[in-house]
C-alpha cells in the first residue's frame, strides 16, 4: 500500500502555506494541531490559520 501524500494547509487569513509539521489553529473550534493532523473536513469546512494570525486576532 502506498502512502498518501498530504498537501500543506493554507492559512485562511494570510494565505501562507502551513507545512505538515508546523502547528496551526482550526478556526471553528480553536484547537491547536500540527498541520499534518488536520482532517479534510476541518481544513475545508472549518478553516485553519497559522499561529501568527491566530495570535493577532
Wavefront OBJ file of the C-alpha trace (Angstrom):
o trace
v 0.000 0.000 0.000
v 1.379 3.398 -0.957
v 1.368 6.318 1.443
v -0.978 9.188 0.744
v 0.766 12.493 0.174
v -0.796 15.205 2.299
v -0.991 18.656 0.812
v 0.092 21.535 3.041
v -2.635 23.555 4.709
v -3.203 27.186 3.681
v -3.849 29.904 6.278
v -7.313 31.419 5.829
v -6.050 34.860 6.884
v -2.674 35.425 5.226
v -2.885 32.626 2.592
v 0.598 31.329 3.502
v 1.390 27.628 3.324
v 1.449 25.830 6.693
v 3.906 22.936 6.449
v 2.935 19.479 7.690
v 4.943 19.622 10.939
v 4.046 23.226 11.809
v 1.258 23.956 14.263
v -1.922 25.719 13.225
v -5.332 26.590 14.667
v -8.640 25.119 13.486
v -10.738 28.291 13.315
v -14.165 26.866 14.193
v -13.001 25.058 17.355
v -9.833 26.907 18.338
v -7.936 23.589 18.528
v -4.163 23.818 18.008
v -2.876 20.924 15.879
v 0.015 20.014 13.653
v -0.978 20.759 10.057
v -0.455 17.085 9.188
v -3.081 16.084 11.784
v -5.815 18.377 10.448
v -8.614 16.392 8.820
v -10.003 17.178 5.384
v -13.307 18.284 6.957
v -11.544 20.663 9.344
v -9.500 22.104 6.514
v -12.370 22.646 4.078
v -15.426 23.230 6.276
v -13.964 24.891 9.377
v -10.781 26.527 8.104
v -7.288 26.725 9.555
v -4.925 29.580 10.226
v -1.270 29.828 11.202
v -0.329 30.568 14.809
v 0.857 34.066 13.881
v -2.554 35.075 12.506
v -4.409 33.333 15.339
v -2.435 35.254 17.968
v -3.182 38.583 16.246
v -6.946 38.014 16.262
l 1 2 3 4 5 6 7 8 9 10 11 12 13 14 15 16 17 18 19 20 21 22 23 24 25 26 27 28 29 30 31 32 33 34 35 36 37 38 39 40 41 42 43 44 45 46 47 48 49 50 51 52 53 54 55 56 57
